[in-house]
Amino acid sequence: MFRRTFWFGTGVAAGVWATTKVNRKLRQLTPESLAATAANKALETGARLKDRALDFAVDVRDNMARREAELGEALGIHDDPELPAPRRYAALENRTNPTYSHNRNEDH
């Protein structure tokens, strides 16, 4: 009697466990869940790419300045106060309030 009860209980536990696993997997495979997962992955990937692009731009700018200094030293060119300041690139700046407008319909 005890042996039958044990195996009956084991079968019930296995059935509950399997049913729970299947239902959980089915919920993960609904269109809404798949869309949410894909959107989250896209946002994470976009943030990672943005960070890498910014790091790359900073590295390029630093290496460019270092190389310009090396070339200036090798050629004997030093900073001259009469020369204009080096250009600043708008792509690397945080411009929240531009002083000009790109709207061609605006009165000038």
MMTF fields as JSON, N, C-alpha, C and O atoms, coordinates in Angstrom:
{
  "mmtfVersion": "1.0.0",
  "mmtfProducer": "UNKNOWN",
  "numBonds": 431,
  "numAtoms": 432,
  "numGroups": 108,
  "numChains": 1,
  "numModels": 1,
  "chainsPerModel": [1],
  "groupsPerChain": [108],
  "chainIdList": ["A"],
  "bondAtomList": [4, 2, 8, 6, 12, 10, 16, 14, 20, 18, 24, 22, 28, 26, 32, 30, 36, 34, 40, 38, 44, 42, 48, 46, 52, 50, 56, 54, 60, 58, 64, 62, 68, 66, 72, 70, 76, 74, 80, 78, 84, 82, 88, 86, 92, 90, 96, 94, 100, 98, 104, 102, 108, 106, 112, 110, 116, 114, 120, 118, 124, 122, 128, 126, 132, 130, 136, 134, 140, 138, 144, 142, 148, 146, 152, 150, 156, 154, 160, 158, 164, 162, 168, 166, 172, 170, 176, 174, 180, 178, 184, 182, 188, 186, 192, 190, 196, 194, 200, 198, 204, 202, 208, 206, 212, 210, 216, 214, 220, 218, 224, 222, 228, 226, 232, 230, 236, 234, 240, 238, 244, 242, 248, 246, 252, 250, 256, 254, 260, 258, 264, 262, 268, 266, 272, 270, 276, 274, 280, 278, 284, 282, 288, 286, 292, 290, 296, 294, 300, 298, 304, 302, 308, 306, 312, 310, 316, 314, 320, 318, 324, 322, 328, 326, 332, 330, 336, 334, 340, 338, 344, 342, 348, 346, 352, 350, 356, 354, 360, 358, 364, 362, 368, 366, 372, 370, 376, 374, 380, 378, 384, 382, 388, 386, 392, 390, 396, 394, 400, 398, 404, 402, 408, 406, 412, 410, 416, 414, 420, 418, 424, 422, 428, 426],
  "bondOrderList": [1, 1, 1, 1, 1, 1, 1, 1, 1, 1, 1, 1, 1, 1, 1, 1, 1, 1, 1, 1, 1, 1, 1, 1, 1, 1, 1, 1, 1, 1, 1, 1, 1, 1, 1, 1, 1, 1, 1, 1, 1, 1, 1, 1, 1, 1, 1, 1, 1, 1, 1, 1, 1, 1, 1, 1, 1, 1, 1, 1, 1, 1, 1, 1, 1, 1, 1, 1, 1, 1, 1, 1, 1, 1, 1, 1, 1, 1, 1, 1, 1, 1, 1, 1, 1, 1, 1, 1, 1, 1, 1, 1, 1, 1, 1, 1, 1, 1, 1, 1, 1, 1, 1, 1, 1, 1, 1],
  "groupList": [{"groupName": "MET", "atomNameList": ["N", "CA", "C", "O"], "elementList": ["N", "C", "C", "O"], "formalChargeList": [0, 0, 0, 0], "bondAtomList": [1, 0, 2, 1, 3, 2], "bondOrderList": [1, 1, 2], "singleLetterCode": "M", "chemCompType": "L-PEPTIDE LINKING"}, {"groupName": "PHE", "atomNameList": ["N", "CA", "C", "O"], "elementList": ["N", "C", "C", "O"], "formalChargeList": [0, 0, 0, 0], "bondAtomList": [1, 0, 2, 1, 3, 2], "bondOrderList": [1, 1, 2], "singleLetterCode": "F", "chemCompType": "L-PEPTIDE LINKING"}, {"groupName": "ARG", "atomNameList": ["N", "CA", "C", "O"], "elementList": ["N", "C", "C", "O"], "formalChargeList": [0, 0, 0, 0], "bondAtomList": [1, 0, 2, 1, 3, 2], "bondOrderList": [1, 1, 2], "singleLetterCode": "R", "chemCompType": "L-PEPTIDE LINKING"}, {"groupName": "THR", "atomNameList": ["N", "CA", "C", "O"], "elementList": ["N", "C", "C", "O"], "formalChargeList": [0, 0, 0, 0], "bondAtomList": [1, 0, 2, 1, 3, 2], "bondOrderList": [1, 1, 2], "singleLetterCode": "T", "chemCompType": "L-PEPTIDE LINKING"}, {"groupName": "TRP", "atomNameList": ["N", "CA", "C", "O"], "elementList": ["N", "C", "C", "O"], "formalChargeList": [0, 0, 0, 0], "bondAtomList": [1, 0, 2, 1, 3, 2], "bondOrderList": [1, 1, 2], "singleLetterCode": "W", "chemCompType": "L-PEPTIDE LINKING"}, {"groupName": "GLY", "atomNameList": ["N", "CA", "C", "O"], "elementList": ["N", "C", "C", "O"], "formalChargeList": [0, 0, 0, 0], "bondAtomList": [1, 0, 2, 1, 3, 2], "bondOrderList": [1, 1, 2], "singleLetterCode": "G", "chemCompType": "PEPTIDE LINKING"}, {"groupName": "VAL", "atomNameList": ["N", "CA", "C", "O"], "elementList": ["N", "C", "C", "O"], "formalChargeList": [0, 0, 0, 0], "bondAtomList": [1, 0, 2, 1, 3, 2], "bondOrderList": [1, 1, 2], "singleLetterCode": "V", "chemCompType": "L-PEPTIDE LINKING"}, {"groupName": "ALA", "atomNameList": ["N", "CA", "C", "O"], "elementList": ["N", "C", "C", "O"], "formalChargeList": [0, 0, 0, 0], "bondAtomList": [1, 0, 2, 1, 3, 2], "bondOrderList": [1, 1, 2], "singleLetterCode": "A", "chemCompType": "L-PEPTIDE LINKING"}, {"groupName": "LYS", "atomNameList": ["N", "CA", "C", "O"], "elementList": ["N", "C", "C", "O"], "formalChargeList": [0, 0, 0, 0], "bondAtomList": [1, 0, 2, 1, 3, 2], "bondOrderList": [1, 1, 2], "singleLetterCode": "K", "chemCompType": "L-PEPTIDE LINKING"}, {"groupName": "ASN", "atomNameList": ["N", "CA", "C", "O"], "elementList": ["N", "C", "C", "O"], "formalChargeList": [0, 0, 0, 0], "bondAtomList": [1, 0, 2, 1, 3, 2], "bondOrderList": [1, 1, 2], "singleLetterCode": "N", "chemCompType": "L-PEPTIDE LINKING"}, {"groupName": "LEU", "atomNameList": ["N", "CA", "C", "O"], "elementList": ["N", "C", "C", "O"], "formalChargeList": [0, 0, 0, 0], "bondAtomList": [1, 0, 2, 1, 3, 2], "bondOrderList": [1, 1, 2], "singleLetterCode": "L", "chemCompType": "L-PEPTIDE LINKING"}, {"groupName": "GLN", "atomNameList": ["N", "CA", "C", "O"], "elementList": ["N", "C", "C", "O"], "formalChargeList": [0, 0, 0, 0], "bondAtomList": [1, 0, 2, 1, 3, 2], "bondOrderList": [1, 1, 2], "singleLetterCode": "Q", "chemCompType": "L-PEPTIDE LINKING"}, {"groupName": "PRO", "atomNameList": ["N", "CA", "C", "O"], "elementList": ["N", "C", "C", "O"], "formalChargeList": [0, 0, 0, 0], "bondAtomList": [1, 0, 2, 1, 3, 2], "bondOrderList": [1, 1, 2], "singleLetterCode": "P", "chemCompType": "L-PEPTIDE LINKING"}, {"groupName": "GLU", "atomNameList": ["N", "CA", "C", "O"], "elementList": ["N", "C", "C", "O"], "formalChargeList": [0, 0, 0, 0], "bondAtomList": [1, 0, 2, 1, 3, 2], "bondOrderList": [1, 1, 2], "singleLetterCode": "E", "chemCompType": "L-PEPTIDE LINKING"}, {"groupName": "SER", "atomNameList": ["N", "CA", "C", "O"], "elementList": ["N", "C", "C", "O"], "formalChargeList": [0, 0, 0, 0], "bondAtomList": [1, 0, 2, 1, 3, 2], "bondOrderList": [1, 1, 2], "singleLetterCode": "S", "chemCompType": "L-PEPTIDE LINKING"}, {"groupName": "ASP", "atomNameList": ["N", "CA", "C", "O"], "elementList": ["N", "C", "C", "O"], "formalChargeList": [0, 0, 0, 0], "bondAtomList": [1, 0, 2, 1, 3, 2], "bondOrderList": [1, 1, 2], "singleLetterCode": "D", "chemCompType": "L-PEPTIDE LINKING"}, {"groupName": "ILE", "atomNameList": ["N", "CA", "C", "O"], "elementList": ["N", "C", "C", "O"], "formalChargeList": [0, 0, 0, 0], "bondAtomList": [1, 0, 2, 1, 3, 2], "bondOrderList": [1, 1, 2], "singleLetterCode": "I", "chemCompType": "L-PEPTIDE LINKING"}, {"groupName": "HIS", "atomNameList": ["N", "CA", "C", "O"], "elementList": ["N", "C", "C", "O"], "formalChargeList": [0, 0, 0, 0], "bondAtomList": [1, 0, 2, 1, 3, 2], "bondOrderList": [1, 1, 2], "singleLetterCode": "H", "chemCompType": "L-PEPTIDE LINKING"}, {"groupName": "TYR", "atomNameList": ["N", "CA", "C", "O"], "elementList": ["N", "C", "C", "O"], "formalChargeList": [0, 0, 0, 0], "bondAtomList": [1, 0, 2, 1, 3, 2], "bondOrderList": [1, 1, 2], "singleLetterCode": "Y", "chemCompType": "L-PEPTIDE LINKING"}],
  "groupTypeList": [0, 1, 2, 2, 3, 1, 4, 1, 5, 3, 5, 6, 7, 7, 5, 6, 4, 7, 3, 3, 8, 6, 9, 2, 8, 10, 2, 11, 10, 3, 12, 13, 14, 10, 7, 7, 3, 7, 7, 9, 8, 7, 10, 13, 3, 5, 7, 2, 10, 8, 15, 2, 7, 10, 15, 1, 7, 6, 15, 6, 2, 15, 9, 0, 7, 2, 2, 13, 7, 13, 10, 5, 13, 7, 10, 5, 16, 17, 15, 15, 12, 13, 10, 12, 7, 12, 2, 2, 18, 7, 7, 10, 13, 9, 2, 3, 9, 12, 3, 18, 14, 17, 9, 2, 9, 13, 15, 17],
  "groupIdList": [1, 2, 3, 4, 5, 6, 7, 8, 9, 10, 11, 12, 13, 14, 15, 16, 17, 18, 19, 20, 21, 22, 23, 24, 25, 26, 27, 28, 29, 30, 31, 32, 33, 34, 35, 36, 37, 38, 39, 40, 41, 42, 43, 44, 45, 46, 47, 48, 49, 50, 51, 52, 53, 54, 55, 56, 57, 58, 59, 60, 61, 62, 63, 64, 65, 66, 67, 68, 69, 70, 71, 72, 73, 74, 75, 76, 77, 78, 79, 80, 81, 82, 83, 84, 85, 86, 87, 88, 89, 90, 91, 92, 93, 94, 95, 96, 97, 98, 99, 100, 101, 102, 103, 104, 105, 106, 107, 108],
  "secStructList": [7, 2, 2, 2, 2, 2, 2, 2, 2, 2, 2, 2, 2, 2, 2, 2, 2, 2, 2, 2, 2, 2, 2, 2, 2, 2, 2, 2, 6, 1, 2, 2, 2, 2, 2, 2, 2, 2, 2, 2, 2, 2, 2, 2, 2, 2, 2, 2, 2, 2, 2, 2, 2, 2, 2, 2, 2, 2, 2, 2, 2, 2, 2, 2, 2, 2, 2, 2, 2, 2, 2, 2, 2, 2, 2, 6, 7, 7, 7, 7, 6, 6, 1, 7, 7, 7, 7, 7, 7, 4, 4, 4, 1, 7, 7, 1, 1, 7, 1, 1, 7, 7, 7, 6, 6, 1, 7, 7],
  "xCoordList": [0.819, 0.0, 0.867, 0.598, 1.916, 2.789, 3.505, 3.691, 3.905, 4.596, 3.697, 4.162, 2.458, 1.518, 1.284, 1.228, 1.148, 0.945, 2.164, 2.035, 3.351, 4.583, 4.627, 4.886, 4.378, 4.443, 3.303, 3.48, 2.163, 1.057, 1.449, 1.244, 2.003, 2.444, 3.552, 3.566, 4.482, 5.559, 4.996, 5.449, 4.024, 3.388, 2.648, 2.716, 1.933, 1.212, 2.201, 1.981, 3.297, 4.304, 4.937, 5.131, 5.259, 5.847, 4.857, 5.25, 3.59, 2.573, 2.407, 2.293, 2.392, 2.276, 3.495, 3.377, 4.674, 5.904, 5.911, 6.243, 5.547, 5.536, 4.501, 4.769, 3.324, 2.279, 2.72, 2.494, 3.348, 3.837, 4.891, 4.852, 5.83, 6.879, 6.283, 6.668, 5.349, 4.731, 3.961, 4.076, 3.183, 2.419, 3.336, 3.045, 4.426, 5.37, 5.983, 6.117, 6.353, 6.937, 5.922, 6.272, 4.661, 3.623, 3.403, 3.173, 3.475, 3.33, 4.495, 4.314, 5.682, 6.84, 6.757, 7.38, 6.001, 5.929, 4.714, 4.442, 3.981, 2.865, 3.421, 4.531, 2.674, 3.17, 3.526, 4.518, 2.738, 3.014, 4.338, 5.14, 4.549, 5.784, 7.0, 8.038, 6.875, 7.971, 8.278, 9.444, 7.235, 7.445, 8.136, 9.04, 7.725, 8.348, 9.802, 10.661, 10.086, 11.464, 12.322, 13.446, 11.801, 12.554, 12.797, 13.885, 11.802, 11.968, 13.024, 13.851, 13.006, 14.01, 15.416, 16.357, 15.558, 16.874, 17.347, 18.528, 16.428, 16.797, 17.244, 18.215, 16.563, 16.952, 18.323, 19.15, 18.557, 19.858, 20.976, 22.039, 20.73, 21.728, 21.995, 23.143, 20.932, 21.099, 21.909, 22.763, 21.66, 22.409, 23.882, 24.777, 24.12, 25.501, 26.234, 27.387, 25.569, 26.196, 26.453, 27.484, 25.531, 25.71, 26.924, 27.73, 27.062, 28.204, 29.515, 30.498, 29.526, 30.751, 31.087, 32.259, 30.085, 30.334, 30.885, 31.79, 30.35, 30.832, 32.268, 33.1, 32.566, 33.937, 34.888, 35.999, 34.448, 35.276, 35.536, 36.668, 34.507, 34.674, 35.641, 36.468, 35.537, 36.453, 37.879, 38.81, 38.066, 39.399, 39.994, 41.172, 39.179, 39.657, 40.07, 41.122, 39.26, 39.568, 40.846, 41.673, 41.018, 42.224, 43.464, 44.496, 43.358, 44.503, 44.816, 45.982, 43.797, 44.017, 44.783, 45.727, 44.38, 45.052, 46.499, 47.406, 46.709, 48.059, 48.932, 50.085, 48.382, 49.155, 49.436, 50.527, 48.481, 48.723, 49.84, 50.67, 49.864, 50.928, 52.278, 53.282, 52.307, 53.551, 54.047, 55.235, 53.138, 53.524, 53.977, 54.958, 53.256, 53.657, 55.031, 55.821, 55.326, 56.639, 57.718, 58.805, 57.416, 58.397, 58.675, 59.804, 57.665, 57.831, 58.227, 58.488, 58.273, 58.644, 57.52, 57.77, 56.29, 55.134, 54.6, 54.297, 54.493, 53.974, 52.691, 52.392, 51.944, 50.68, 50.958, 51.736, 50.318, 50.472, 49.192, 48.112, 49.284, 48.06, 47.301, 46.115, 47.959, 47.271, 46.438, 45.56, 46.712, 45.948, 44.588, 44.451, 43.572, 42.251, 42.27, 43.124, 41.315, 41.199, 40.863, 40.255, 41.243, 40.897, 39.387, 38.622, 38.983, 37.558, 36.978, 37.645, 35.733, 35.007, 33.927, 33.244, 33.786, 32.836, 31.504, 31.44, 30.444, 29.111, 28.636, 27.828, 29.112, 28.657, 29.096, 28.464, 30.158, 30.66, 30.195, 30.449, 29.518, 29.045, 27.609, 26.876, 27.222, 25.827, 25.132, 25.207, 24.471, 23.79, 22.315, 21.596, 21.877, 20.465, 19.721, 18.505, 20.415, 19.776, 20.616, 21.441, 20.434, 21.245, 20.897, 19.775, 21.882, 21.672, 21.171, 20.907, 21.037, 20.536, 19.427, 19.268, 18.668, 17.542, 17.755, 18.313, 17.322, 17.41, 16.096, 15.953, 15.153, 13.85, 13.958, 14.18, 13.802, 13.901, 12.663, 12.704, 11.569, 10.349, 10.316, 9.406, 11.278, 11.3, 11.783, 12.688, 11.18, 11.62, 12.994, 13.276, 13.853, 15.224, 15.396, 16.479],
  "yCoordList": [-1.192, 0.0, 1.261, 2.221, 1.23, 2.394, 2.618, 3.761, 1.546, 1.644, 2.29, 3.155, 1.91, 2.505, 3.983, 4.798, 4.336, 5.738, 6.581, 7.706, 6.012, 6.725, 7.02, 8.154, 6.013, 6.202, 7.08, 7.818, 7.014, 7.899, 9.349, 10.232, 9.59, 10.946, 11.454, 12.625, 10.569, 10.949, 11.313, 12.281, 10.56, 10.864, 12.181, 12.955, 12.446, 13.723, 14.881, 15.886, 14.754, 15.819, 16.058, 17.206, 14.987, 15.129, 15.789, 16.614, 15.434, 16.041, 17.529, 18.327, 17.906, 19.332, 20.091, 21.188, 19.5, 20.157, 20.352, 21.435, 19.315, 19.391, 20.398, 21.167, 20.398, 21.344, 22.777, 23.654, 23.01, 24.355, 24.797, 25.932, 23.916, 24.238, 24.567, 25.559, 23.747, 23.958, 25.271, 26.036, 25.543, 26.794, 28.019, 29.024, 27.941, 29.052, 29.295, 30.442, 28.222, 28.346, 28.895, 29.706, 28.459, 28.974, 30.469, 31.202, 30.925, 32.364, 33.147, 34.279, 32.557, 33.243, 33.329, 34.201, 32.444, 32.399, 33.118, 32.982, 33.873, 34.644, 35.813, 36.27, 36.304, 37.425, 38.654, 39.323, 38.961, 40.134, 39.967, 40.897, 38.776, 38.519, 38.556, 39.111, 37.974, 37.999, 39.422, 39.791, 40.229, 41.626, 42.413, 43.202, 42.211, 42.914, 42.504, 43.35, 41.23, 40.75, 41.337, 41.774, 41.351, 41.908, 43.41, 43.903, 44.132, 45.565, 45.819, 46.719, 45.044, 45.205, 44.921, 45.65, 43.881, 43.55, 44.662, 45.009, 45.224, 46.303, 47.538, 48.188, 47.869, 49.022, 48.81, 49.721, 47.615, 47.318, 47.412, 47.97, 46.865, 46.9, 48.34, 48.724, 49.128, 50.53, 51.307, 52.111, 51.084, 51.778, 51.36, 52.191, 50.061, 49.582, 50.185, 50.6, 50.235, 50.811, 52.306, 52.816, 52.998, 54.433, 54.671, 55.559, 53.887, 54.034, 53.754, 54.473, 52.709, 52.381, 53.456, 53.79, 54.006, 55.058, 56.302, 56.95, 56.636, 57.801, 57.575, 58.476, 56.383, 56.065, 56.154, 56.67, 55.652, 55.704, 57.146, 57.495, 57.992, 59.393, 60.111, 60.906, 59.834, 60.454, 59.976, 60.779, 58.689, 58.157, 58.787, 59.143, 58.922, 59.525, 60.973, 61.409, 61.708, 63.11, 63.236, 64.104, 62.391, 62.437, 62.078, 62.74, 61.031, 60.627, 61.675, 61.883, 62.333, 63.385, 64.548, 65.071, 64.947, 66.046, 65.664, 66.487, 64.411, 63.967, 63.967, 64.395, 63.486, 63.433, 64.838, 65.095, 65.743, 67.126, 67.749, 68.488, 67.453, 67.965, 67.374, 68.085, 66.072, 65.45, 66.071, 66.364, 66.27, 66.878, 68.314, 68.748, 69.055, 70.437, 70.505, 71.39, 69.593, 69.556, 69.167, 69.745, 68.18, 67.738, 68.819, 68.938, 69.614, 70.661, 72.002, 72.961, 72.075, 73.32, 74.338, 75.535, 73.879, 74.778, 74.773, 73.722, 75.957, 76.059, 76.858, 77.531, 76.791, 77.534, 79.016, 79.595, 79.611, 81.038, 81.736, 81.355, 82.759, 83.428, 84.109, 84.403, 84.369, 85.027, 84.05, 84.463, 82.769, 81.776, 81.569, 81.711, 81.233, 80.984, 79.709, 78.836, 79.645, 78.469, 77.241, 77.371, 76.07, 74.862, 74.716, 75.149, 74.097, 73.898, 72.923, 71.995, 73.156, 72.224, 71.587, 72.266, 70.307, 69.589, 69.454, 68.99, 69.867, 69.872, 68.459, 68.291, 67.455, 66.084, 65.595, 64.704, 66.162, 65.719, 66.609, 66.308, 67.698, 68.604, 68.268, 67.671, 68.65, 68.511, 69.835, 70.759, 69.93, 71.17, 71.012, 70.298, 71.678, 71.61, 72.841, 72.792, 73.926, 75.17, 75.801, 76.666, 75.394, 75.962, 77.439, 77.875, 78.189, 79.621, 79.911, 81.068, 78.917, 79.107, 78.104, 77.107, 78.398, 77.544, 76.904, 77.529, 75.689, 75.007, 75.106, 74.488, 75.863, 75.976, 76.993, 78.179, 76.529, 77.426, 78.303, 79.321, 77.911, 78.708, 79.865, 80.694, 79.924, 80.975, 82.281, 82.27, 83.415, 84.72, 85.031, 84.82, 85.543, 85.864, 87.342, 87.808],
  "zCoordList": [0.0, 0.0, 0.0, -0.722, 0.831, 0.919, -0.411, -0.828, -1.073, -2.348, -3.396, -4.139, -3.481, -4.439, -4.134, -5.055, -2.869, -2.478, -2.857, -3.339, -2.627, -2.982, -4.484, -4.885, -5.307, -6.749, -7.254, -8.223, -6.63, -7.0, -6.7, -7.532, -5.532, -5.155, -6.06, -6.439, -6.407, -7.328, -8.696, -9.308, -9.184, -10.474, -10.447, -11.402, -9.348, -9.214, -9.203, -9.879, -8.44, -8.373, -9.741, -10.141, -10.461, -11.794, -12.755, -13.58, -12.652, -13.507, -13.224, -14.154, -11.952, -11.59, -12.078, -12.624, -11.878, -12.306, -13.829, -14.311, -14.584, -16.046, -16.534, -17.457, -15.921, -16.313, -16.071, -16.904, -14.931, -14.62, -15.628, -16.103, -15.96, -16.93, -18.293, -18.914, -18.764, -20.078, -20.098, -21.055, -19.062, -19.025, -19.0, -19.65, -18.265, -18.207, -19.589, -20.016, -20.284, -21.615, -22.611, -23.468, -22.505, -23.4, -23.195, -24.157, -21.938, -21.668, -22.263, -22.711, -22.272, -22.848, -24.363, -24.969, -24.975, -26.433, -27.01, -28.203, -26.208, -26.747, -27.555, -27.283, -28.537, -29.348, -28.512, -28.8, -27.49, -26.662, -25.913, -25.83, -25.377, -24.632, -25.561, -25.201, -26.74, -27.697, -28.145, -28.284, -28.373, -28.776, -27.666, -27.941, -26.429, -25.307, -25.157, -24.911, -25.301, -25.195, -26.301, -26.052, -27.523, -28.643, -28.447, -28.747, -27.952, -27.716, -26.65, -26.8, -25.586, -24.526, -25.051, -24.735, -25.837, -26.406, -27.343, -27.344, -28.143, -29.056, -28.279, -28.669, -27.201, -26.393, -25.755, -25.731, -25.245, -24.641, -25.677, -25.404, -26.867, -27.929, -28.377, -28.602, -28.503, -28.883, -27.862, -28.235, -26.603, -25.554, -25.583, -25.427, -25.784, -25.853, -27.05, -26.927, -28.206, -29.396, -29.22, -29.657, -28.59, -28.348, -27.46, -27.737, -26.398, -25.503, -26.23, -26.049, -27.051, -27.79, -28.808, -28.983, -29.483, -30.463, -29.779, -30.304, -28.619, -27.891, -27.426, -27.532, -26.914, -26.503, -27.692, -27.57, -28.835, -30.037, -30.442, -30.778, -30.418, -30.802, -29.864, -30.31, -28.58, -27.611, -27.852, -27.804, -28.109, -28.39, -29.645, -29.668, -30.685, -31.928, -31.676, -32.144, -30.951, -30.678, -29.845, -30.122, -28.838, -28.007, -28.814, -28.709, -29.614, -30.442, -31.506, -31.84, -32.037, -33.024, -32.385, -32.978, -31.187, -30.499, -30.165, -30.291, -29.739, -29.423, -30.668, -30.624, -31.781, -33.033, -33.557, -34.068, -33.44, -33.858, -33.027, -33.557, -31.726, -30.87, -31.277, -31.304, -31.594, -32.042, -33.341, -33.48, -34.29, -35.571, -35.382, -35.986, -34.536, -34.276, -33.637, -33.966, -32.735, -32.092, -33.099, -33.102, -33.96, -34.953, -35.983, -36.457, -36.341, -37.341, -36.731, -37.458, -35.438, -34.78, -34.752, -34.606, -34.891, -34.857, -33.434, -32.868, -32.873, -31.512, -31.534, -32.521, -30.472, -30.399, -30.541, -29.783, -31.508, -31.777, -31.355, -31.806, -30.493, -30.048, -31.174, -31.022, -32.307, -33.416, -34.241, -34.999, -34.095, -34.845, -34.197, -32.982, -35.006, -34.421, -33.569, -33.724, -32.688, -31.823, -32.663, -33.726, -32.211, -32.971, -33.104, -32.242, -34.202, -34.44, -33.438, -32.982, -33.113, -32.256, -33.117, -33.884, -32.98, -33.804, -33.082, -31.943, -33.766, -33.159, -32.823, -31.91, -33.527, -33.272, -31.892, -31.323, -31.358, -30.069, -28.928, -27.762, -29.253, -28.219, -27.849, -28.637, -26.663, -26.243, -26.521, -25.712, -27.637, -27.999, -27.695, -28.394, -26.657, -26.314, -26.789, -26.974, -26.986, -27.405, -28.509, -28.218, -29.777, -30.853, -31.073, -30.814, -31.554, -31.776, -33.182, -33.511, -33.996, -35.349, -35.627, -34.923, -36.676, -36.999, -38.364, -39.266, -38.514, -39.798, -40.572, -41.627, -40.068, -40.702, -41.84, -41.597, -43.074, -44.224, -44.379, -45.069, -43.741, -43.856, -42.872, -42.913, -42.011, -41.007, -41.633, -42.467, -41.232, -41.731, -41.181, -40.002, -42.069, -41.635, -41.498, -41.143]
}
